[in-house]
Amino acid sequence: MKGVFRMCEKKIKLPMDEAREFVSTASKCDFDINVFYNRVIIDAKSILGVLGLDFNQTLTVQYAGENDAFENLIHRYAVCG
């Protein structure tokens, strides 16, 4: 079925100085991207939301779409385990 994607969930550790690039890359995607930590859900396309995250924590990124640039970015910050 074309256009149907399964929900992807990745754990990342995002450095604060990379937040702008993360939001910029996420904003170019035509699908929703959410960032979770504790009980907080943030729109990954919101610079204010992302800057409000605790960058010392492992973050969970959830999305259902495909974008090579975003996948490469997620892979760069991925946390194993």
All heavy atoms as a GROMACS GRO file, in nm:
protein
  644
    1MET      N    1   0.084  -0.118   0.000
    1MET     CA    2   0.000   0.000   0.000
    1MET      C    3   0.088   0.123   0.000
    1MET      O    4   0.164   0.147   0.094
    1MET     CB    5  -0.090  -0.001   0.123
    1MET     CG    6  -0.192  -0.111   0.121
    1MET     SD    7  -0.288  -0.130   0.273
    1MET     CE    8  -0.338   0.034   0.308
    2LYS      N    9   0.077   0.202  -0.100
    2LYS     CA   10   0.158   0.322  -0.113
    2LYS      C   11   0.110   0.430  -0.015
    2LYS      O   12  -0.008   0.452   0.002
    2LYS     CB   13   0.152   0.374  -0.256
    2LYS     CG   14   0.247   0.486  -0.281
    2LYS     CD   15   0.246   0.527  -0.426
    2LYS     CE   16   0.347   0.637  -0.447
    2LYS     NZ   17   0.354   0.678  -0.584
    3GLY      N   18   0.207   0.498   0.050
    3GLY     CA   19   0.173   0.607   0.140
    3GLY      C   20   0.140   0.564   0.282
    3GLY      O   21   0.106   0.648   0.363
    4VAL      N   22   0.146   0.436   0.312
    4VAL     CA   23   0.120   0.388   0.447
    4VAL      C   24   0.252   0.352   0.512
    4VAL      O   25   0.328   0.272   0.460
    4VAL     CB   26   0.026   0.266   0.446
    4VAL    CG1   27   0.005   0.212   0.585
    4VAL    CG2   28  -0.107   0.302   0.382
    5PHE      N   29   0.280   0.415   0.625
    5PHE     CA   30   0.406   0.392   0.695
    5PHE      C   31   0.377   0.342   0.836
    5PHE      O   32   0.280   0.383   0.898
    5PHE     CB   33   0.486   0.523   0.705
    5PHE     CG   34   0.522   0.581   0.572
    5PHE    CD1   35   0.447   0.683   0.516
    5PHE    CD2   36   0.631   0.533   0.501
    5PHE    CE1   37   0.480   0.737   0.394
    5PHE    CE2   38   0.664   0.586   0.378
    5PHE     CZ   39   0.588   0.688   0.324
    6ARG      N   40   0.464   0.258   0.884
    6ARG     CA   41   0.448   0.214   1.022
    6ARG      C   42   0.514   0.316   1.114
    6ARG      O   43   0.604   0.389   1.074
    6ARG     CB   44   0.508   0.075   1.043
    6ARG     CG   45   0.658   0.068   1.029
    6ARG     CD   46   0.708  -0.072   1.059
    6ARG     NE   47   0.852  -0.076   1.055
    6ARG     CZ   48   0.931  -0.043   1.155
    6ARG    NH1   49   0.880  -0.004   1.270
    6ARG    NH2   50   1.062  -0.049   1.143
    7MET      N   51   0.468   0.323   1.236
    7MET     CA   52   0.520   0.417   1.334
    7MET      C   53   0.662   0.376   1.372
    7MET      O   54   0.686   0.261   1.408
    7MET     CB   55   0.430   0.419   1.458
    7MET     CG   56   0.466   0.525   1.558
    7MET     SD   57   0.448   0.694   1.500
    7MET     CE   58   0.272   0.709   1.482
    8CYS      N   59   0.755   0.468   1.361
    8CYS     CA   60   0.894   0.444   1.401
    8CYS      C   61   0.919   0.515   1.533
    8CYS      O   62   0.868   0.625   1.557
    8CYS     CB   63   0.990   0.500   1.297
    8CYS     SG   64   0.984   0.415   1.140
    9GLU      N   65   0.998   0.452   1.617
    9GLU     CA   66   1.033   0.511   1.745
    9GLU      C   67   1.182   0.490   1.766
    9GLU      O   68   1.231   0.378   1.762
    9GLU     CB   69   0.953   0.445   1.856
    9GLU     CG   70   0.966   0.514   1.988
    9GLU     CD   71   0.868   0.462   2.091
    9GLU    OE1   72   0.748   0.495   2.081
    9GLU    OE2   73   0.913   0.385   2.179
   10LYS      N   74   1.255   0.600   1.787
   10LYS     CA   75   1.401   0.594   1.806
   10LYS      C   76   1.439   0.672   1.931
   10LYS      O   77   1.378   0.773   1.964
   10LYS     CB   78   1.473   0.658   1.686
   10LYS     CG   79   1.433   0.605   1.551
   10LYS     CD   80   1.494   0.472   1.523
   10LYS     CE   81   1.439   0.412   1.397
   10LYS     NZ   82   1.521   0.394   1.289
   11LYS      N   83   1.540   0.623   1.999
   11LYS     CA   84   1.596   0.690   2.117
   11LYS      C   85   1.718   0.769   2.071
   11LYS      O   86   1.804   0.716   2.000
   11LYS     CB   87   1.640   0.589   2.223
   11LYS     CG   88   1.530   0.496   2.270
   11LYS     CD   89   1.447   0.562   2.372
   11LYS     CE   90   1.347   0.460   2.429
   11LYS     NZ   91   1.244   0.521   2.504
   12ILE      N   92   1.723   0.896   2.111
   12ILE     CA   93   1.836   0.981   2.072
   12ILE      C   94   1.887   1.060   2.192
   12ILE      O   95   1.817   1.077   2.292
   12ILE     CB   96   1.800   1.080   1.959
   12ILE    CG1   97   1.696   1.182   2.005
   12ILE    CG2   98   1.754   1.006   1.835
   12ILE    CD1   99   1.680   1.301   1.911
   13LYS      N  100   2.009   1.106   2.180
   13LYS     CA  101   2.068   1.200   2.274
   13LYS      C  102   2.104   1.321   2.189
   13LYS      O  103   2.198   1.317   2.110
   13LYS     CB  104   2.191   1.136   2.339
   13LYS     CG  105   2.243   1.209   2.456
   13LYS     CD  106   2.161   1.176   2.579
   13LYS     CE  107   2.238   1.228   2.700
   13LYS     NZ  108   2.189   1.181   2.823
   14LEU      N  109   2.029   1.430   2.202
   14LEU     CA  110   2.044   1.547   2.117
   14LEU      C  111   2.127   1.653   2.189
   14LEU      O  112   2.086   1.701   2.295
   14LEU     CB  113   1.906   1.604   2.082
   14LEU     CG  114   1.902   1.726   1.991
   14LEU    CD1  115   1.955   1.690   1.852
   14LEU    CD2  116   1.760   1.780   1.982
   15PRO      N  117   2.241   1.691   2.133
   15PRO     CA  118   2.319   1.801   2.193
   15PRO      C  119   2.244   1.934   2.174
   15PRO      O  120   2.184   1.957   2.068
   15PRO     CB  121   2.449   1.802   2.113
   15PRO     CG  122   2.452   1.674   2.037
   15PRO     CD  123   2.310   1.631   2.020
   16MET      N  124   2.247   2.019   2.274
   16MET     CA  125   2.174   2.146   2.268
   16MET      C  126   2.216   2.230   2.148
   16MET      O  127   2.132   2.294   2.084
   16MET     CB  128   2.196   2.225   2.396
   16MET     CG  129   2.116   2.351   2.403
   16MET     SD  130   2.143   2.430   2.561
   16MET     CE  131   2.010   2.545   2.562
   17ASP      N  132   2.344   2.228   2.114
   17ASP     CA  133   2.391   2.310   2.003
   17ASP      C  134   2.348   2.256   1.867
   17ASP      O  135   2.371   2.319   1.764
   17ASP     CB  136   2.542   2.331   2.009
   17ASP     CG  137   2.621   2.201   2.005
   17ASP    OD1  138   2.564   2.095   2.032
   17ASP    OD2  139   2.742   2.208   1.976
   18GLU      N  140   2.284   2.139   1.863
   18GLU     CA  141   2.234   2.080   1.739
   18GLU      C  142   2.081   2.093   1.727
   18GLU      O  143   2.022   2.044   1.631
   18GLU     CB  144   2.273   1.932   1.731
   18GLU     CG  145   2.422   1.907   1.738
   18GLU     CD  146   2.495   1.949   1.612
   18GLU    OE1  147   2.433   1.946   1.504
   18GLU    OE2  148   2.612   1.986   1.622
   19ALA      N  149   2.017   2.156   1.824
   19ALA     CA  150   1.871   2.166   1.826
   19ALA      C  151   1.818   2.238   1.703
   19ALA      O  152   1.717   2.196   1.644
   19ALA     CB  153   1.824   2.236   1.953
   20ARG      N  154   1.882   2.344   1.661
   20ARG     CA  155   1.834   2.421   1.545
   20ARG      C  156   1.836   2.334   1.419
   20ARG      O  157   1.741   2.334   1.340
   20ARG     CB  158   1.919   2.546   1.525
   20ARG     CG  159   1.874   2.624   1.403
   20ARG     CD  160   1.942   2.756   1.391
   20ARG     NE  161   1.873   2.846   1.485
   20ARG     CZ  162   1.930   2.950   1.542
   20ARG    NH1  163   2.055   2.979   1.519
   20ARG    NH2  164   1.862   3.026   1.624
   21GLU      N  165   1.943   2.259   1.398
   21GLU     CA  166   1.950   2.170   1.281
   21GLU      C  167   1.843   2.062   1.288
   21GLU      O  168   1.781   2.028   1.187
   21GLU     CB  169   2.089   2.106   1.270
   21GLU     CG  170   2.101   2.014   1.151
   21GLU     CD  171   2.234   1.940   1.146
   21GLU    OE1  172   2.314   1.948   1.240
   21GLU    OE2  173   2.255   1.871   1.044
   22PHE      N  174   1.820   2.007   1.408
   22PHE     CA  175   1.718   1.904   1.427
   22PHE      C  176   1.581   1.957   1.387
   22PHE      O  177   1.508   1.895   1.309
   22PHE     CB  178   1.718   1.858   1.573
   22PHE     CG  179   1.614   1.756   1.605
   22PHE    CD1  180   1.633   1.622   1.574
   22PHE    CD2  181   1.494   1.793   1.666
   22PHE    CE1  182   1.535   1.526   1.603
   22PHE    CE2  183   1.396   1.700   1.695
   22PHE     CZ  184   1.418   1.566   1.664
   23VAL      N  185   1.544   2.075   1.436
   23VAL     CA  186   1.414   2.135   1.407
   23VAL      C  187   1.404   2.170   1.258
   23VAL      O  188   1.301   2.145   1.194
   23VAL     CB  189   1.389   2.259   1.494
   23VAL    CG1  190   1.263   2.333   1.449
   23VAL    CG2  191   1.376   2.218   1.640
   24SER      N  192   1.510   2.224   1.201
   24SER     CA  193   1.509   2.261   1.060
   24SER      C  194   1.487   2.138   0.971
   24SER      O  195   1.407   2.141   0.878
   24SER     CB  196   1.642   2.328   1.024
   24SER     OG  197   1.649   2.355   0.887
   25THR      N  198   1.556   2.030   1.002
   25THR     CA  199   1.541   1.906   0.924
   25THR      C  200   1.402   1.846   0.943
   25THR      O  201   1.339   1.804   0.847
   25THR     CB  202   1.650   1.805   0.964
   25THR    OG1  203   1.778   1.866   0.947
   25THR    CG2  204   1.643   1.680   0.879
   26ALA      N  205   1.353   1.845   1.066
   26ALA     CA  206   1.219   1.792   1.095
   26ALA      C  207   1.112   1.874   1.022
   26ALA      O  208   1.015   1.819   0.971
   26ALA     CB  209   1.193   1.791   1.244
   27SER      N  210   1.132   2.004   1.014
   27SER     CA  211   1.034   2.092   0.951
   27SER      C  212   1.018   2.067   0.802
   27SER      O  213   0.916   2.102   0.743
   27SER     CB  214   1.072   2.238   0.974
   27SER     OG  215   1.063   2.269   1.111
   28LYS      N  216   1.116   2.007   0.741
   28LYS     CA  217   1.110   1.977   0.598
   28LYS      C  218   1.036   1.847   0.568
   28LYS      O  219   1.014   1.814   0.452
   28LYS     CB  220   1.252   1.972   0.541
   28LYS     CG  221   1.321   2.107   0.546
   28LYS     CD  222   1.465   2.099   0.505
   28LYS     CE  223   1.530   2.236   0.524
   28LYS     NZ  224   1.675   2.228   0.518
   29CYS      N  225   0.998   1.775   0.673
   29CYS     CA  226   0.925   1.648   0.656
   29CYS      C  227   0.776   1.675   0.644
   29CYS      O  228   0.724   1.766   0.710
   29CYS     CB  229   0.951   1.556   0.774
   29CYS     SG  230   1.125   1.509   0.792
   30ASP      N  231   0.707   1.596   0.563
   30ASP     CA  232   0.564   1.614   0.543
   30ASP      C  233   0.480   1.521   0.632
   30ASP      O  234   0.369   1.485   0.597
   30ASP     CB  235   0.527   1.598   0.396
   30ASP     CG  236   0.558   1.459   0.343
   30ASP    OD1  237   0.620   1.379   0.416
   30ASP    OD2  238   0.520   1.430   0.228
   31PHE      N  239   0.535   1.484   0.746
   31PHE     CA  240   0.466   1.399   0.842
   31PHE      C  241   0.495   1.452   0.982
   31PHE      O  242   0.587   1.530   1.003
   31PHE     CB  243   0.509   1.252   0.830
   31PHE     CG  244   0.658   1.232   0.822
   31PHE    CD1  245   0.734   1.219   0.938
   31PHE    CD2  246   0.723   1.228   0.700
   31PHE    CE1  247   0.871   1.200   0.931
   31PHE    CE2  248   0.860   1.210   0.692
   31PHE     CZ  249   0.934   1.196   0.809
   32ASP      N  250   0.412   1.413   1.078
   32ASP     CA  251   0.428   1.458   1.216
   32ASP      C  252   0.546   1.387   1.282
   32ASP      O  253   0.568   1.267   1.259
   32ASP     CB  254   0.302   1.430   1.299
   32ASP     CG  255   0.186   1.517   1.256
   32ASP    OD1  256   0.210   1.626   1.200
   32ASP    OD2  257   0.071   1.476   1.280
   33ILE      N  258   0.618   1.462   1.364
   33ILE     CA  259   0.730   1.407   1.441
   33ILE      C  260   0.714   1.458   1.584
   33ILE      O  261   0.705   1.578   1.606
   33ILE     CB  262   0.865   1.453   1.384
   33ILE    CG1  263   0.877   1.417   1.236
   33ILE    CG2  264   0.980   1.392   1.465
   33ILE    CD1  265   0.993   1.483   1.165
   34ASN      N  266   0.709   1.366   1.678
   34ASN     CA  267   0.697   1.402   1.819
   34ASN      C  268   0.820   1.357   1.895
   34ASN      O  269   0.880   1.255   1.865
   34ASN     CB  270   0.572   1.339   1.880
   34ASN     CG  271   0.446   1.397   1.823
   34ASN    OD1  272   0.429   1.518   1.815
   34ASN    ND2  273   0.356   1.310   1.781
   35VAL      N  274   0.855   1.436   1.996
   35VAL     CA  275   0.966   1.403   2.085
   35VAL      C  276   0.907   1.386   2.224
   35VAL      O  277   0.833   1.472   2.272
   35VAL     CB  278   1.073   1.515   2.086
   35VAL    CG1  279   1.188   1.479   2.178
   35VAL    CG2  280   1.124   1.542   1.945
   36PHE      N  281   0.941   1.275   2.289
   36PHE     CA  282   0.890   1.244   2.421
   36PHE      C  283   1.004   1.234   2.522
   36PHE      O  284   1.111   1.183   2.489
   36PHE     CB  285   0.824   1.105   2.422
   36PHE     CG  286   0.706   1.091   2.331
   36PHE    CD1  287   0.724   1.063   2.197
   36PHE    CD2  288   0.578   1.103   2.380
   36PHE    CE1  289   0.615   1.048   2.112
   36PHE    CE2  290   0.469   1.089   2.296
   36PHE     CZ  291   0.488   1.061   2.162
   37TYR      N  292   0.980   1.283   2.641
   37TYR     CA  293   1.063   1.249   2.756
   37TYR      C  294   0.980   1.272   2.880
   37TYR      O  295   0.898   1.364   2.885
   37TYR     CB  296   1.197   1.325   2.757
   37TYR     CG  297   1.195   1.461   2.821
   37TYR    CD1  298   1.244   1.479   2.950
   37TYR    CD2  299   1.146   1.570   2.753
   37TYR    CE1  300   1.243   1.604   3.008
   37TYR    CE2  301   1.146   1.695   2.810
   37TYR     CZ  302   1.194   1.712   2.937
   37TYR     OH  303   1.193   1.836   2.996
   38ASN      N  304   0.995   1.183   2.978
   38ASN     CA  305   0.906   1.180   3.094
   38ASN      C  306   0.763   1.176   3.043
   38ASN      O  307   0.727   1.090   2.966
   38ASN     CB  308   0.931   1.298   3.187
   38ASN     CG  309   1.065   1.288   3.255
   38ASN    OD1  310   1.123   1.181   3.266
   38ASN    ND2  311   1.118   1.400   3.297
   39ARG      N  312   0.681   1.271   3.080
   39ARG     CA  313   0.541   1.274   3.034
   39ARG      C  314   0.516   1.388   2.937
   39ARG      O  315   0.402   1.423   2.909
   39ARG     CB  316   0.447   1.287   3.153
   39ARG     CG  317   0.454   1.168   3.244
   39ARG     CD  318   0.359   1.182   3.356
   39ARG     NE  319   0.374   1.070   3.446
   39ARG     CZ  320   0.307   1.054   3.556
   39ARG    NH1  321   0.220   1.145   3.592
   39ARG    NH2  322   0.326   0.950   3.632
   40VAL      N  323   0.622   1.446   2.886
   40VAL     CA  324   0.613   1.562   2.798
   40VAL      C  325   0.620   1.517   2.652
   40VAL      O  326   0.702   1.434   2.616
   40VAL     CB  327   0.728   1.660   2.828
   40VAL    CG1  328   0.724   1.779   2.736
   40VAL    CG2  329   0.725   1.703   2.973
   41ILE      N  330   0.531   1.574   2.569
   41ILE     CA  331   0.531   1.548   2.425
   41ILE      C  332   0.552   1.682   2.355
   41ILE      O  333   0.479   1.778   2.379
   41ILE     CB  334   0.398   1.487   2.377
   41ILE    CG1  335   0.367   1.358   2.452
   41ILE    CG2  336   0.401   1.463   2.226
   41ILE    CD1  337   0.228   1.304   2.427
   42ILE      N  338   0.654   1.687   2.269
   42ILE     CA  339   0.690   1.810   2.199
   42ILE      C  340   0.683   1.786   2.049
   42ILE      O  341   0.725   1.682   1.999
   42ILE     CB  342   0.835   1.852   2.236
   42ILE    CG1  343   0.849   1.877   2.386
   42ILE    CG2  344   0.880   1.972   2.156
   42ILE    CD1  345   0.769   1.990   2.440
   43ASP      N  346   0.634   1.884   1.977
   43ASP     CA  347   0.636   1.883   1.830
   43ASP      C  348   0.781   1.909   1.787
   43ASP      O  349   0.837   2.014   1.821
   43ASP     CB  350   0.543   1.990   1.776
   43ASP     CG  351   0.540   1.999   1.625
   43ASP    OD1  352   0.616   1.926   1.557
   43ASP    OD2  353   0.462   2.081   1.574
   44ALA      N  354   0.842   1.817   1.716
   44ALA     CA  355   0.982   1.830   1.675
   44ALA      C  356   1.005   1.945   1.579
   44ALA      O  357   1.119   1.985   1.556
   44ALA     CB  358   1.031   1.700   1.612
   45LYS      N  359   0.899   2.003   1.525
   45LYS     CA  360   0.912   2.114   1.431
   45LYS      C  361   0.904   2.249   1.502
   45LYS      O  362   0.908   2.353   1.438
   45LYS     CB  363   0.804   2.104   1.324
   45LYS     CG  364   0.818   1.975   1.242
   45LYS     CD  365   0.707   1.960   1.142
   45LYS     CE  366   0.718   1.826   1.070
   45LYS     NZ  367   0.617   1.810   0.967
   46SER      N  368   0.894   2.248   1.634
   46SER     CA  369   0.883   2.369   1.716
   46SER      C  370   1.017   2.399   1.783
   46SER      O  371   1.058   2.326   1.874
   46SER     CB  372   0.774   2.351   1.822
   46SER     OG  373   0.784   2.454   1.920
   47ILE      N  374   1.082   2.506   1.741
   47ILE     CA  375   1.212   2.540   1.802
   47ILE      C  376   1.196   2.572   1.950
   47ILE      O  377   1.280   2.531   2.030
   47ILE     CB  378   1.283   2.655   1.725
   47ILE    CG1  379   1.427   2.673   1.775
   47ILE    CG2  380   1.205   2.784   1.735
   47ILE    CD1  381   1.521   2.562   1.745
   48LEU      N  382   1.091   2.642   1.989
   48LEU     CA  383   1.070   2.673   2.131
   48LEU      C  384   1.046   2.546   2.212
   48LEU      O  385   1.096   2.532   2.324
   48LEU     CB  386   0.956   2.771   2.150
   48LEU     CG  387   0.982   2.913   2.100
   48LEU    CD1  388   0.858   3.000   2.117
   48LEU    CD2  389   1.100   2.974   2.172
   49GLY      N  390   0.968   2.455   2.156
   49GLY     CA  391   0.942   2.329   2.224
   49GLY      C  392   1.068   2.248   2.243
   49GLY      O  393   1.098   2.198   2.352
   50VAL      N  394   1.147   2.236   2.138
   50VAL     CA  395   1.270   2.156   2.143
   50VAL      C  396   1.372   2.221   2.238
   50VAL      O  397   1.437   2.152   2.315
   50VAL     CB  398   1.329   2.134   2.002
   50VAL    CG1  399   1.467   2.073   2.009
   50VAL    CG2  400   1.236   2.046   1.920
   51LEU      N  401   1.383   2.353   2.234
   51LEU     CA  402   1.478   2.420   2.325
   51LEU      C  403   1.437   2.406   2.472
   51LEU      O  404   1.521   2.420   2.560
   51LEU     CB  405   1.493   2.568   2.288
   51LEU     CG  406   1.570   2.594   2.159
   51LEU    CD1  407   1.568   2.743   2.127
   51LEU    CD2  408   1.713   2.542   2.169
   52GLY      N  409   1.311   2.375   2.498
   52GLY     CA  410   1.264   2.354   2.634
   52GLY      C  411   1.291   2.214   2.687
   52GLY      O  412   1.264   2.185   2.804
   53LEU      N  413   1.347   2.127   2.604
   53LEU     CA  414   1.377   1.989   2.646
   53LEU      C  415   1.498   1.985   2.738
   53LEU      O  416   1.583   2.074   2.736
   53LEU     CB  417   1.405   1.901   2.524
   53LEU     CG  418   1.288   1.877   2.430
   53LEU    CD1  419   1.337   1.811   2.301
   53LEU    CD2  420   1.183   1.791   2.497
   54ASP      N  421   1.506   1.880   2.816
   54ASP     CA  422   1.624   1.855   2.900
   54ASP      C  423   1.724   1.776   2.815
   54ASP      O  424   1.706   1.657   2.791
   54ASP     CB  425   1.584   1.775   3.023
   54ASP     CG  426   1.699   1.749   3.118
   54ASP    OD1  427   1.816   1.780   3.082
   54ASP    OD2  428   1.674   1.699   3.229
   55PHE      N  429   1.828   1.842   2.768
   55PHE     CA  430   1.924   1.779   2.677
   55PHE      C  431   2.015   1.678   2.745
   55PHE      O  432   2.092   1.610   2.679
   55PHE     CB  433   2.006   1.887   2.606
   55PHE     CG  434   1.924   1.969   2.511
   55PHE    CD1  435   1.875   2.093   2.548
   55PHE    CD2  436   1.893   1.920   2.385
   55PHE    CE1  437   1.798   2.167   2.462
   55PHE    CE2  438   1.815   1.994   2.297
   55PHE     CZ  439   1.768   2.118   2.336
   56ASN      N  440   2.004   1.665   2.877
   56ASN     CA  441   2.080   1.562   2.948
   56ASN      C  442   2.008   1.428   2.945
   56ASN      O  443   2.066   1.326   2.981
   56ASN     CB  444   2.104   1.605   3.093
   56ASN     CG  445   2.193   1.726   3.101
   56ASN    OD1  446   2.294   1.734   3.032
   56ASN    ND2  447   2.156   1.823   3.184
   57GLN      N  448   1.881   1.429   2.904
   57GLN     CA  449   1.800   1.308   2.902
   57GLN      C  450   1.802   1.241   2.764
   57GLN      O  451   1.822   1.307   2.663
   57GLN     CB  452   1.654   1.342   2.936
   57GLN     CG  453   1.635   1.406   3.072
   57GLN     CD  454   1.671   1.311   3.184
   57GLN    OE1  455   1.641   1.192   3.178
   57GLN    NE2  456   1.736   1.364   3.285
   58THR      N  457   1.780   1.112   2.765
   58THR     CA  458   1.757   1.040   2.639
   58THR      C  459   1.615   1.071   2.594
   58THR      O  460   1.522   1.063   2.673
   58THR     CB  461   1.776   0.888   2.659
   58THR    OG1  462   1.911   0.864   2.699
   58THR    CG2  463   1.747   0.812   2.531
   59LEU      N  464   1.601   1.110   2.470
   59LEU     CA  465   1.471   1.149   2.414
   59LEU      C  466   1.419   1.040   2.321
   59LEU      O  467   1.498   0.970   2.258
   59LEU     CB  468   1.486   1.279   2.335
   59LEU     CG  469   1.551   1.395   2.409
   59LEU    CD1  470   1.578   1.510   2.314
   59LEU    CD2  471   1.465   1.440   2.526
   60THR      N  472   1.290   1.026   2.314
   60THR     CA  473   1.226   0.932   2.222
   60THR      C  474   1.161   1.012   2.109
   60THR      O  475   1.083   1.102   2.135
   60THR     CB  476   1.119   0.849   2.295
   60THR    OG1  477   1.182   0.780   2.403
   60THR    CG2  478   1.055   0.748   2.200
   61VAL      N  479   1.197   0.979   1.987
   61VAL     CA  480   1.141   1.044   1.869
   61VAL      C  481   1.048   0.945   1.801
   61VAL      O  482   1.086   0.831   1.776
   61VAL     CB  483   1.252   1.089   1.771
   61VAL    CG1  484   1.193   1.156   1.648
   61VAL    CG2  485   1.351   1.181   1.840
   62GLN      N  486   0.926   0.989   1.773
   62GLN     CA  487   0.826   0.902   1.712
   62GLN      C  488   0.772   0.969   1.586
   62GLN      O  489   0.737   1.087   1.589
   62GLN     CB  490   0.714   0.878   1.813
   62GLN     CG  491   0.622   0.764   1.778
   62GLN     CD  492   0.522   0.741   1.889
   62GLN    OE1  493   0.434   0.824   1.909
   62GLN    NE2  494   0.535   0.630   1.959
   63TYR      N  495   0.766   0.892   1.477
   63TYR     CA  496   0.719   0.946   1.349
   63TYR      C  497   0.672   0.832   1.259
   63TYR      O  498   0.707   0.717   1.280
   63TYR     CB  499   0.831   1.025   1.280
   63TYR     CG  500   0.958   0.948   1.258
   63TYR    CD1  501   0.984   0.889   1.135
   63TYR    CD2  502   1.051   0.932   1.359
   63TYR    CE1  503   1.101   0.816   1.114
   63TYR    CE2  504   1.168   0.860   1.339
   63TYR     CZ  505   1.192   0.803   1.217
   63TYR     OH  506   1.307   0.730   1.196
   64ALA      N  507   0.591   0.867   1.159
   64ALA     CA  508   0.541   0.768   1.064
   64ALA      C  509   0.553   0.826   0.923
   64ALA      O  510   0.458   0.877   0.867
   64ALA     CB  511   0.397   0.732   1.095
   65GLY      N  512   0.673   0.822   0.872
   65GLY     CA  513   0.700   0.872   0.738
   65GLY      C  514   0.844   0.845   0.702
   65GLY      O  515   0.920   0.791   0.784
   66GLU      N  516   0.882   0.882   0.581
   66GLU     CA  517   1.019   0.860   0.537
   66GLU      C  518   1.078   0.988   0.480
   66GLU      O  519   1.013   1.056   0.399
   66GLU     CB  520   1.024   0.751   0.430
   66GLU     CG  521   0.999   0.613   0.482
   66GLU     CD  522   1.013   0.506   0.375
   66GLU    OE1  523   1.047   0.539   0.259
   66GLU    OE2  524   0.989   0.390   0.407
   67ASN      N  525   1.198   1.020   0.525
   67ASN     CA  526   1.274   1.132   0.474
   67ASN      C  527   1.420   1.100   0.499
   67ASN      O  528   1.461   1.083   0.614
   67ASN     CB  529   1.232   1.262   0.544
   67ASN     CG  530   1.310   1.381   0.496
   67ASN    OD1  531   1.427   1.396   0.528
   67ASN    ND2  532   1.244   1.468   0.421
   68ASP      N  533   1.499   1.087   0.393
   68ASP     CA  534   1.638   1.044   0.406
   68ASP      C  535   1.720   1.137   0.495
   68ASP      O  536   1.798   1.091   0.578
   68ASP     CB  537   1.704   1.032   0.269
   68ASP     CG  538   1.652   0.912   0.190
   68ASP    OD1  539   1.598   0.819   0.253
   68ASP    OD2  540   1.666   0.914   0.067
   69ALA      N  541   1.703   1.267   0.479
   69ALA     CA  542   1.780   1.363   0.559
   69ALA      C  543   1.746   1.348   0.707
   69ALA      O  544   1.836   1.350   0.793
   69ALA     CB  545   1.754   1.506   0.512
   70PHE      N  546   1.618   1.330   0.738
   70PHE     CA  547   1.578   1.314   0.878
   70PHE      C  548   1.628   1.181   0.933
   70PHE      O  549   1.676   1.176   1.047
   70PHE     CB  550   1.425   1.324   0.891
   70PHE     CG  551   1.378   1.321   1.033
   70PHE    CD1  552   1.402   1.428   1.117
   70PHE    CD2  553   1.314   1.210   1.084
   70PHE    CE1  554   1.361   1.426   1.249
   70PHE    CE2  555   1.272   1.206   1.215
   70PHE     CZ  556   1.295   1.314   1.298
   71GLU      N  557   1.620   1.075   0.855
   71GLU     CA  558   1.671   0.945   0.899
   71GLU      C  559   1.821   0.952   0.930
   71GLU      O  560   1.868   0.895   1.028
   71GLU     CB  561   1.644   0.837   0.794
   71GLU     CG  562   1.499   0.798   0.780
   71GLU     CD  563   1.446   0.717   0.897
   71GLU    OE1  564   1.525   0.653   0.968
   71GLU    OE2  565   1.324   0.720   0.915
   72ASN      N  566   1.896   1.021   0.845
   72ASN     CA  567   2.040   1.036   0.868
   72ASN      C  568   2.067   1.114   0.996
   72ASN      O  569   2.158   1.080   1.072
   72ASN     CB  570   2.107   1.106   0.749
   72ASN     CG  571   2.111   1.018   0.627
   72ASN    OD1  572   2.107   0.896   0.636
   72ASN    ND2  573   2.118   1.080   0.510
   73LEU      N  574   1.988   1.218   1.020
   73LEU     CA  575   2.003   1.297   1.142
   73LEU      C  576   1.973   1.213   1.265
   73LEU      O  577   2.049   1.213   1.363
   73LEU     CB  578   1.910   1.418   1.136
   73LEU     CG  579   1.924   1.517   1.250
   73LEU    CD1  580   2.047   1.604   1.228
   73LEU    CD2  581   1.800   1.602   1.261
   74ILE      N  582   1.864   1.138   1.262
   74ILE     CA  583   1.828   1.051   1.375
   74ILE      C  584   1.936   0.947   1.400
   74ILE      O  585   1.973   0.920   1.514
   74ILE     CB  586   1.691   0.982   1.348
   74ILE    CG1  587   1.578   1.084   1.354
   74ILE    CG2  588   1.666   0.867   1.443
   74ILE    CD1  589   1.554   1.142   1.491
   75HIS      N  590   1.988   0.890   1.294
   75HIS     CA  591   2.094   0.790   1.307
   75HIS      C  592   2.219   0.848   1.375
   75HIS      O  593   2.282   0.783   1.456
   75HIS     CB  594   2.129   0.733   1.169
   75HIS     CG  595   2.234   0.628   1.173
   75HIS    ND1  596   2.212   0.502   1.224
   75HIS    CD2  597   2.364   0.631   1.135
   75HIS    CE1  598   2.323   0.432   1.217
   75HIS    NE2  599   2.416   0.508   1.163
   76ARG      N  600   2.249   0.973   1.346
   76ARG     CA  601   2.367   1.038   1.403
   76ARG      C  602   2.355   1.053   1.555
   76ARG      O  603   2.453   1.046   1.626
   76ARG     CB  604   2.383   1.176   1.338
   76ARG     CG  605   2.511   1.247   1.377
   76ARG     CD  606   2.538   1.367   1.294
   76ARG     NE  607   2.420   1.447   1.265
   76ARG     CZ  608   2.421   1.560   1.199
   76ARG    NH1  609   2.535   1.608   1.151
   76ARG    NH2  610   2.310   1.627   1.176
   77TYR      N  611   2.233   1.075   1.606
   77TYR     CA  612   2.211   1.096   1.749
   77TYR      C  613   2.156   0.973   1.821
   77TYR      O  614   2.124   0.980   1.940
   77TYR     CB  615   2.116   1.213   1.771
   77TYR     CG  616   2.164   1.341   1.708
   77TYR    CD1  617   2.085   1.411   1.618
   77TYR    CD2  618   2.290   1.391   1.737
   77TYR    CE1  619   2.129   1.529   1.562
   77TYR    CE2  620   2.334   1.508   1.679
   77TYR     CZ  621   2.254   1.576   1.592
   77TYR     OH  622   2.299   1.692   1.535
   78ALA      N  623   2.146   0.861   1.750
   78ALA     CA  624   2.085   0.741   1.808
   78ALA      C  625   2.160   0.690   1.930
   78ALA      O  626   2.283   0.696   1.937
   78ALA     CB  627   2.079   0.630   1.703
   79VAL      N  628   2.081   0.642   2.025
   79VAL     CA  629   2.135   0.581   2.146
   79VAL      C  630   2.111   0.432   2.134
   79VAL      O  631   1.997   0.389   2.111
   79VAL     CB  632   2.064   0.636   2.272
   79VAL    CG1  633   2.110   0.563   2.396
   79VAL    CG2  634   2.087   0.785   2.284
   80CYS      N  635   2.213   0.353   2.150
   80CYS     CA  636   2.198   0.208   2.144
   80CYS      C  637   2.152   0.156   2.278
   80CYS      O  638   2.191   0.205   2.383
   80CYS     CB  639   2.331   0.142   2.108
   80CYS     SG  640   2.390   0.188   1.944
   81GLY      N  641   2.067   0.053   2.271
   81GLY     CA  642   2.026  -0.013   2.393
   81GLY      C  643   1.889   0.011   2.435
   81GLY      O  644   1.798   0.064   2.413
   0.00000   0.00000   0.00000
